[in-house]
Amino acid sequence: MKLIALDMDGTLLSSNLEISKENLQAIQTAKEAGHIVMICSGRAKEDALKLLEEYKLSLPVGASNGAIVYVDGKVINSRCLQNDKVYKLAKLLESEGFPYKLYTNKGVYSPYTWQDQVMQAFEENKHTLDVTLEELERITEKQKKSNLITDFQKIEDVVNNPELEISKFFILTFNAAHRSQLLQTLQEDTDISVTASAPTNVEIMDKHGHKGNGLQEMAAYFNIPIEDTVAIGDNFNDVPMLQVAGLSVAMGNAEEDVKKLCDVVTLTNNEHGVAHAIEQFVLKQTSSSK
């Protein structure tokens, strides 16, 4: 029995954010063969579950880059940021003009000025950006339409709410020099884990809140040795799980530095690379070892 951990964006999902029938079939076949398939994503738990529900998929989830581990209808582990840390980081980001969102146990929270901040940051940096206005509008439109997102006026409203636990900051960064300065500042803080899932974002979790721990905690829950795990991903936030997995698989569309770290490379996310990896490196191997 293997535990197969799948990233979502850029991995399981095609560029138009859909799960192909080939990928769905491969997941189903793996489950029928006795393997466990999990999601390990930077997305919030509610967001990941909602997407899986659309495809009638019931899978364990490592959300917020593995900071939240959810299985059998319950959270079995959460690595959240301390409130004083959240406050301090939010104030830093606000003073530097970085648009940010908070991933919590009650969905995503964002400052009510998020939309304006994003558009302003885009306007200031549009001449040096790879992101088009159309792509940016898709980001902000998705925000407007989502019922999983709650606006807040002041960060104090969030940190003083005893019902909220914050697992991740999601920060948009459109200026390379500005981003580099931010990363330098954040790297001085030993209580946090900092990563990115695209060239225009930065993600902050608790120091233990990364995909490597998410995979290890899920493996322990199902009593599966770590050498019997497979991780499939495409970006830098996937690196911790790719490093701990028994077999690491990079997508064909993965960052070159991510490919170099991995044992094997599969097809791209638009060529059903997840299905190809499951068939080649799990199902074929299992049947040949019988």
Contacts in CASP RR format, 6 or more apart in sequence:
PFRMAT RR
TARGET T0000
AUTHOR 0000-0000-0000
METHOD contacts of the structure
MODEL  1
MKLIALDMDGTLLSSNLEISKENLQAIQTAKEAGHIVMICSGRAKEDALK
LLEEYKLSLPVGASNGAIVYVDGKVINSRCLQNDKVYKLAKLLESEGFPY
KLYTNKGVYSPYTWQDQVMQAFEENKHTLDVTLEELERITEKQKKSNLIT
DFQKIEDVVNNPELEISKFFILTFNAAHRSQLLQTLQEDTDISVTASAPT
NVEIMDKHGHKGNGLQEMAAYFNIPIEDTVAIGDNFNDVPMLQVAGLSVA
MGNAEEDVKKLCDVVTLTNNEHGVAHAIEQFVLKQTSSSK
1 34 0 8 1.000
1 35 0 8 1.000
1 36 0 8 1.000
1 224 0 8 1.000
1 228 0 8 1.000
2 30 0 8 1.000
2 35 0 8 1.000
2 36 0 8 1.000
2 224 0 8 1.000
2 228 0 8 1.000
2 229 0 8 1.000
2 230 0 8 1.000
2 282 0 8 1.000
2 286 0 8 1.000
3 35 0 8 1.000
3 36 0 8 1.000
3 38 0 8 1.000
3 215 0 8 1.000
3 218 0 8 1.000
3 219 0 8 1.000
3 222 0 8 1.000
3 224 0 8 1.000
3 228 0 8 1.000
3 229 0 8 1.000
3 230 0 8 1.000
4 30 0 8 1.000
4 35 0 8 1.000
4 36 0 8 1.000
4 37 0 8 1.000
4 38 0 8 1.000
4 229 0 8 1.000
4 230 0 8 1.000
4 231 0 8 1.000
4 232 0 8 1.000
4 278 0 8 1.000
4 282 0 8 1.000
5 38 0 8 1.000
5 39 0 8 1.000
5 40 0 8 1.000
5 211 0 8 1.000
5 215 0 8 1.000
5 218 0 8 1.000
5 229 0 8 1.000
5 230 0 8 1.000
5 231 0 8 1.000
5 232 0 8 1.000
5 241 0 8 1.000
5 245 0 8 1.000
6 12 0 8 1.000
6 37 0 8 1.000
6 38 0 8 1.000
6 39 0 8 1.000
6 40 0 8 1.000
6 232 0 8 1.000
6 233 0 8 1.000
6 274 0 8 1.000
7 39 0 8 1.000
7 40 0 8 1.000
7 41 0 8 1.000
7 211 0 8 1.000
7 232 0 8 1.000
7 233 0 8 1.000
7 234 0 8 1.000
7 235 0 8 1.000
7 238 0 8 1.000
8 39 0 8 1.000
8 41 0 8 1.000
8 42 0 8 1.000
8 43 0 8 1.000
8 48 0 8 1.000
8 51 0 8 1.000
9 17 0 8 1.000
9 41 0 8 1.000
9 42 0 8 1.000
9 43 0 8 1.000
9 197 0 8 1.000
10 233 0 8 1.000
10 234 0 8 1.000
10 235 0 8 1.000
10 251 0 8 1.000
10 253 0 8 1.000
10 269 0 8 1.000
11 232 0 8 1.000
11 233 0 8 1.000
11 234 0 8 1.000
11 238 0 8 1.000
11 251 0 8 1.000
11 269 0 8 1.000
11 274 0 8 1.000
12 19 0 8 1.000
12 23 0 8 1.000
12 39 0 8 1.000
12 269 0 8 1.000
12 274 0 8 1.000
13 19 0 8 1.000
13 269 0 8 1.000
14 20 0 8 1.000
14 269 0 8 1.000
14 270 0 8 1.000
15 269 0 8 1.000
15 270 0 8 1.000
19 51 0 8 1.000
19 55 0 8 1.000
19 57 0 8 1.000
20 272 0 8 1.000
20 275 0 8 1.000
22 272 0 8 1.000
22 275 0 8 1.000
23 272 0 8 1.000
23 273 0 8 1.000
23 274 0 8 1.000
23 275 0 8 1.000
24 55 0 8 1.000
24 57 0 8 1.000
25 275 0 8 1.000
26 272 0 8 1.000
26 274 0 8 1.000
26 275 0 8 1.000
26 278 0 8 1.000
26 279 0 8 1.000
26 283 0 8 1.000
27 37 0 8 1.000
27 57 0 8 1.000
27 59 0 8 1.000
27 274 0 8 1.000
27 278 0 8 1.000
29 278 0 8 1.000
29 283 0 8 1.000
30 37 0 8 1.000
30 278 0 8 1.000
30 282 0 8 1.000
30 283 0 8 1.000
31 37 0 8 1.000
33 283 0 8 1.000
33 286 0 8 1.000
35 282 0 8 1.000
35 286 0 8 1.000
36 60 0 8 1.000
36 222 0 8 1.000
36 224 0 8 1.000
37 59 0 8 1.000
38 59 0 8 1.000
38 60 0 8 1.000
38 61 0 8 1.000
38 62 0 8 1.000
38 71 0 8 1.000
38 215 0 8 1.000
38 218 0 8 1.000
39 48 0 8 1.000
39 52 0 8 1.000
39 59 0 8 1.000
39 60 0 8 1.000
39 61 0 8 1.000
39 62 0 8 1.000
39 63 0 8 1.000
40 61 0 8 1.000
40 62 0 8 1.000
40 65 0 8 1.000
40 66 0 8 1.000
40 211 0 8 1.000
40 212 0 8 1.000
40 214 0 8 1.000
40 215 0 8 1.000
40 218 0 8 1.000
40 231 0 8 1.000
40 238 0 8 1.000
40 241 0 8 1.000
41 48 0 8 1.000
41 61 0 8 1.000
41 62 0 8 1.000
41 63 0 8 1.000
41 65 0 8 1.000
42 63 0 8 1.000
42 64 0 8 1.000
42 65 0 8 1.000
42 66 0 8 1.000
42 168 0 8 1.000
42 197 0 8 1.000
42 203 0 8 1.000
42 211 0 8 1.000
42 237 0 8 1.000
43 51 0 8 1.000
43 63 0 8 1.000
43 64 0 8 1.000
44 63 0 8 1.000
44 64 0 8 1.000
44 103 0 8 1.000
44 104 0 8 1.000
44 107 0 8 1.000
44 108 0 8 1.000
44 148 0 8 1.000
44 167 0 8 1.000
44 168 0 8 1.000
45 61 0 8 1.000
45 62 0 8 1.000
45 63 0 8 1.000
45 64 0 8 1.000
45 68 0 8 1.000
45 70 0 8 1.000
45 75 0 8 1.000
45 105 0 8 1.000
45 107 0 8 1.000
46 107 0 8 1.000
46 108 0 8 1.000
46 148 0 8 1.000
47 63 0 8 1.000
47 107 0 8 1.000
47 108 0 8 1.000
47 148 0 8 1.000
48 61 0 8 1.000
48 62 0 8 1.000
48 63 0 8 1.000
49 61 0 8 1.000
49 70 0 8 1.000
50 148 0 8 1.000
52 58 0 8 1.000
52 59 0 8 1.000
52 61 0 8 1.000
60 69 0 8 1.000
60 70 0 8 1.000
60 71 0 8 1.000
60 72 0 8 1.000
60 218 0 8 1.000
60 221 0 8 1.000
61 68 0 8 1.000
61 69 0 8 1.000
61 70 0 8 1.000
61 71 0 8 1.000
62 68 0 8 1.000
62 69 0 8 1.000
62 70 0 8 1.000
62 211 0 8 1.000
62 214 0 8 1.000
62 218 0 8 1.000
63 69 0 8 1.000
63 70 0 8 1.000
63 103 0 8 1.000
63 167 0 8 1.000
64 103 0 8 1.000
64 167 0 8 1.000
64 168 0 8 1.000
64 205 0 8 1.000
64 209 0 8 1.000
65 168 0 8 1.000
65 193 0 8 1.000
65 195 0 8 1.000
65 203 0 8 1.000
65 205 0 8 1.000
65 209 0 8 1.000
65 210 0 8 1.000
65 211 0 8 1.000
65 237 0 8 1.000
66 79 0 8 1.000
66 205 0 8 1.000
66 209 0 8 1.000
66 210 0 8 1.000
66 211 0 8 1.000
66 212 0 8 1.000
66 213 0 8 1.000
66 214 0 8 1.000
66 215 0 8 1.000
67 78 0 8 1.000
67 79 0 8 1.000
67 80 0 8 1.000
67 167 0 8 1.000
67 168 0 8 1.000
67 205 0 8 1.000
67 206 0 8 1.000
67 208 0 8 1.000
67 209 0 8 1.000
67 210 0 8 1.000
67 214 0 8 1.000
68 75 0 8 1.000
68 77 0 8 1.000
68 78 0 8 1.000
68 79 0 8 1.000
68 105 0 8 1.000
68 167 0 8 1.000
69 75 0 8 1.000
69 76 0 8 1.000
69 77 0 8 1.000
69 78 0 8 1.000
69 214 0 8 1.000
69 217 0 8 1.000
69 218 0 8 1.000
69 221 0 8 1.000
70 76 0 8 1.000
71 218 0 8 1.000
71 221 0 8 1.000
75 105 0 8 1.000
76 217 0 8 1.000
76 221 0 8 1.000
77 214 0 8 1.000
77 217 0 8 1.000
78 105 0 8 1.000
78 165 0 8 1.000
78 167 0 8 1.000
79 167 0 8 1.000
79 205 0 8 1.000
79 206 0 8 1.000
79 208 0 8 1.000
79 209 0 8 1.000
79 213 0 8 1.000
80 105 0 8 1.000
80 165 0 8 1.000
80 166 0 8 1.000
80 167 0 8 1.000
80 206 0 8 1.000
81 89 0 8 1.000
81 166 0 8 1.000
81 167 0 8 1.000
81 168 0 8 1.000
81 169 0 8 1.000
81 192 0 8 1.000
81 204 0 8 1.000
81 205 0 8 1.000
81 206 0 8 1.000
82 191 0 8 1.000
83 159 0 8 1.000
83 166 0 8 1.000
84 159 0 8 1.000
85 191 0 8 1.000
85 192 0 8 1.000
86 102 0 8 1.000
86 155 0 8 1.000
86 158 0 8 1.000
86 159 0 8 1.000
86 166 0 8 1.000
86 169 0 8 1.000
87 155 0 8 1.000
87 156 0 8 1.000
87 159 0 8 1.000
89 169 0 8 1.000
89 192 0 8 1.000
89 204 0 8 1.000
90 100 0 8 1.000
90 102 0 8 1.000
90 155 0 8 1.000
90 158 0 8 1.000
90 159 0 8 1.000
90 169 0 8 1.000
91 155 0 8 1.000
92 185 0 8 1.000
93 100 0 8 1.000
93 169 0 8 1.000
93 171 0 8 1.000
94 111 0 8 1.000
94 155 0 8 1.000
96 178 0 8 1.000
96 182 0 8 1.000
97 117 0 8 1.000
97 121 0 8 1.000
98 121 0 8 1.000
98 171 0 8 1.000
98 172 0 8 1.000
98 173 0 8 1.000
98 178 0 8 1.000
98 182 0 8 1.000
99 111 0 8 1.000
99 114 0 8 1.000
99 117 0 8 1.000
99 118 0 8 1.000
99 121 0 8 1.000
99 171 0 8 1.000
99 172 0 8 1.000
100 110 0 8 1.000
100 111 0 8 1.000
100 169 0 8 1.000
100 170 0 8 1.000
100 171 0 8 1.000
100 172 0 8 1.000
101 108 0 8 1.000
101 109 0 8 1.000
101 110 0 8 1.000
101 114 0 8 1.000
101 149 0 8 1.000
101 169 0 8 1.000
101 170 0 8 1.000
102 108 0 8 1.000
102 109 0 8 1.000
102 110 0 8 1.000
102 158 0 8 1.000
102 166 0 8 1.000
102 168 0 8 1.000
102 169 0 8 1.000
102 170 0 8 1.000
103 166 0 8 1.000
103 167 0 8 1.000
103 168 0 8 1.000
103 169 0 8 1.000
103 170 0 8 1.000
104 158 0 8 1.000
104 164 0 8 1.000
104 165 0 8 1.000
104 166 0 8 1.000
104 167 0 8 1.000
105 163 0 8 1.000
105 164 0 8 1.000
105 165 0 8 1.000
105 167 0 8 1.000
106 150 0 8 1.000
106 163 0 8 1.000
106 164 0 8 1.000
107 148 0 8 1.000
107 149 0 8 1.000
107 150 0 8 1.000
108 146 0 8 1.000
108 148 0 8 1.000
108 149 0 8 1.000
108 150 0 8 1.000
108 170 0 8 1.000
109 149 0 8 1.000
109 150 0 8 1.000
109 151 0 8 1.000
109 152 0 8 1.000
109 158 0 8 1.000
109 164 0 8 1.000
110 143 0 8 1.000
110 149 0 8 1.000
110 150 0 8 1.000
110 151 0 8 1.000
110 152 0 8 1.000
111 117 0 8 1.000
111 151 0 8 1.000
111 152 0 8 1.000
111 153 0 8 1.000
111 155 0 8 1.000
112 151 0 8 1.000
112 152 0 8 1.000
112 153 0 8 1.000
114 140 0 8 1.000
114 143 0 8 1.000
114 151 0 8 1.000
115 140 0 8 1.000
115 143 0 8 1.000
115 144 0 8 1.000
118 136 0 8 1.000
118 139 0 8 1.000
118 140 0 8 1.000
118 172 0 8 1.000
119 136 0 8 1.000
119 140 0 8 1.000
121 172 0 8 1.000
121 174 0 8 1.000
121 175 0 8 1.000
122 129 0 8 1.000
122 131 0 8 1.000
122 133 0 8 1.000
122 136 0 8 1.000
122 174 0 8 1.000
124 174 0 8 1.000
124 175 0 8 1.000
125 174 0 8 1.000
125 175 0 8 1.000
126 133 0 8 1.000
128 175 0 8 1.000
128 176 0 8 1.000
129 174 0 8 1.000
129 200 0 8 1.000
130 199 0 8 1.000
130 200 0 8 1.000
131 174 0 8 1.000
131 200 0 8 1.000
139 172 0 8 1.000
143 149 0 8 1.000
152 158 0 8 1.000
158 164 0 8 1.000
158 166 0 8 1.000
167 205 0 8 1.000
167 206 0 8 1.000
167 209 0 8 1.000
168 203 0 8 1.000
168 204 0 8 1.000
168 205 0 8 1.000
169 202 0 8 1.000
169 203 0 8 1.000
169 204 0 8 1.000
169 205 0 8 1.000
170 201 0 8 1.000
170 203 0 8 1.000
171 182 0 8 1.000
171 201 0 8 1.000
171 202 0 8 1.000
171 203 0 8 1.000
171 204 0 8 1.000
172 200 0 8 1.000
172 201 0 8 1.000
173 179 0 8 1.000
173 182 0 8 1.000
173 200 0 8 1.000
173 201 0 8 1.000
173 202 0 8 1.000
174 200 0 8 1.000
179 202 0 8 1.000
182 202 0 8 1.000
183 194 0 8 1.000
183 202 0 8 1.000
186 192 0 8 1.000
186 194 0 8 1.000
186 202 0 8 1.000
186 204 0 8 1.000
187 194 0 8 1.000
190 207 0 8 1.000
191 206 0 8 1.000
191 207 0 8 1.000
192 204 0 8 1.000
192 205 0 8 1.000
192 206 0 8 1.000
192 207 0 8 1.000
193 204 0 8 1.000
193 205 0 8 1.000
193 206 0 8 1.000
193 207 0 8 1.000
193 208 0 8 1.000
193 209 0 8 1.000
193 210 0 8 1.000
194 202 0 8 1.000
194 203 0 8 1.000
194 204 0 8 1.000
195 202 0 8 1.000
195 203 0 8 1.000
195 205 0 8 1.000
195 210 0 8 1.000
195 236 0 8 1.000
195 237 0 8 1.000
195 239 0 8 1.000
196 202 0 8 1.000
196 203 0 8 1.000
196 235 0 8 1.000
196 236 0 8 1.000
196 237 0 8 1.000
197 203 0 8 1.000
197 235 0 8 1.000
197 236 0 8 1.000
197 237 0 8 1.000
198 235 0 8 1.000
203 237 0 8 1.000
210 237 0 8 1.000
210 240 0 8 1.000
210 241 0 8 1.000
211 231 0 8 1.000
211 237 0 8 1.000
211 238 0 8 1.000
211 239 0 8 1.000
211 240 0 8 1.000
211 241 0 8 1.000
212 240 0 8 1.000
212 241 0 8 1.000
212 243 0 8 1.000
212 244 0 8 1.000
213 240 0 8 1.000
214 241 0 8 1.000
215 226 0 8 1.000
215 229 0 8 1.000
215 231 0 8 1.000
215 241 0 8 1.000
215 244 0 8 1.000
215 245 0 8 1.000
216 226 0 8 1.000
216 244 0 8 1.000
219 225 0 8 1.000
219 226 0 8 1.000
219 228 0 8 1.000
219 229 0 8 1.000
226 244 0 8 1.000
226 245 0 8 1.000
226 246 0 8 1.000
227 246 0 8 1.000
228 246 0 8 1.000
229 244 0 8 1.000
229 245 0 8 1.000
229 246 0 8 1.000
229 247 0 8 1.000
230 245 0 8 1.000
230 246 0 8 1.000
230 247 0 8 1.000
230 248 0 8 1.000
230 249 0 8 1.000
230 277 0 8 1.000
230 281 0 8 1.000
230 282 0 8 1.000
231 238 0 8 1.000
231 241 0 8 1.000
231 242 0 8 1.000
231 244 0 8 1.000
231 245 0 8 1.000
231 246 0 8 1.000
231 247 0 8 1.000
231 248 0 8 1.000
231 249 0 8 1.000
232 249 0 8 1.000
232 250 0 8 1.000
232 251 0 8 1.000
232 266 0 8 1.000
232 274 0 8 1.000
232 277 0 8 1.000
233 241 0 8 1.000
233 242 0 8 1.000
233 249 0 8 1.000
233 250 0 8 1.000
233 251 0 8 1.000
233 254 0 8 1.000
233 258 0 8 1.000
234 250 0 8 1.000
234 251 0 8 1.000
234 252 0 8 1.000
234 253 0 8 1.000
234 254 0 8 1.000
234 255 0 8 1.000
234 258 0 8 1.000
234 269 0 8 1.000
235 254 0 8 1.000
235 255 0 8 1.000
235 258 0 8 1.000
236 255 0 8 1.000
236 257 0 8 1.000
236 258 0 8 1.000
238 258 0 8 1.000
239 258 0 8 1.000
239 261 0 8 1.000
242 248 0 8 1.000
242 249 0 8 1.000
242 250 0 8 1.000
242 258 0 8 1.000
242 261 0 8 1.000
242 262 0 8 1.000
243 261 0 8 1.000
247 263 0 8 1.000
247 264 0 8 1.000
247 281 0 8 1.000
248 261 0 8 1.000
248 262 0 8 1.000
248 263 0 8 1.000
248 264 0 8 1.000
249 262 0 8 1.000
249 263 0 8 1.000
249 264 0 8 1.000
249 265 0 8 1.000
249 266 0 8 1.000
249 277 0 8 1.000
249 281 0 8 1.000
250 258 0 8 1.000
250 259 0 8 1.000
250 261 0 8 1.000
250 262 0 8 1.000
250 264 0 8 1.000
250 265 0 8 1.000
250 266 0 8 1.000
251 265 0 8 1.000
251 266 0 8 1.000
251 267 0 8 1.000
251 268 0 8 1.000
251 269 0 8 1.000
251 273 0 8 1.000
252 259 0 8 1.000
252 265 0 8 1.000
252 266 0 8 1.000
252 267 0 8 1.000
252 268 0 8 1.000
252 269 0 8 1.000
252 271 0 8 1.000
252 273 0 8 1.000
253 268 0 8 1.000
253 269 0 8 1.000
253 270 0 8 1.000
254 262 0 8 1.000
254 265 0 8 1.000
259 265 0 8 1.000
264 277 0 8 1.000
264 281 0 8 1.000
266 273 0 8 1.000
266 274 0 8 1.000
266 276 0 8 1.000
266 277 0 8 1.000
266 280 0 8 1.000
266 281 0 8 1.000
267 273 0 8 1.000
267 276 0 8 1.000
END
